Amino acid sequence: MSHSASDSSPATSAASSSVPMSTTKFTAFLTAIGAIVLIGSEIWLAAVGAIWAFHGYFDMGLIGDGILIALVAPLALWATWMTAKLAIAAELNPENAD
């Protein structure tokens, strides 16, 4: 690997040129899926952590856990749904194209 700095190959000059790549809907959808998985996992881990913390702090039984799940799960489901909806809308927006 004794290449001099003045060595310029066509591969490096072609890679350094800034050619805008068209973003297809499939690529945008995959990007949105990645954001949904990342943020959705954080939402659900926070929900499970909140239930676990309340259970430990208040020494609740099975009925108390059921009530907490009934209160927290719809909020987490709504937050995940809104994240998915907004991520897909943002990625399919033509103003956000690279």
Order of alpha helices (4+ residues) and beta strands (2+ residues): alpha-alpha-alpha
